[in-house]
């Protein structure tokens, strides 16, 4: 897992799947649905490697390891 700290101090978690970013022809942004997380991106890993794509999968606020937005409480 990787994490980025937002300007308000919350954590945004993400994961990379597929081909290594340095060798990937393109990067695809994967946004999971309700009741999922960045780990759903693992389902795309093999196909992404095969096609030379890198997949960035991000946890939505309040899902997985990303902090909930204060207005969501």
Number of C-alpha atoms within 10 A of each C-alpha: 9 11 15 12 12 10 7 7 9 16 20 21 22 22 19 23 24 24 22 16 16 8 10 16 12 15 18 14 13 19 16 17 12 8 7 14 22 25 17 17 22 15 11 16 17 14 12 21 16 10 13 18 23 24 25 18 23 26 25 22 17 16 19 18 19 21 18 16 13 9 5 7 6
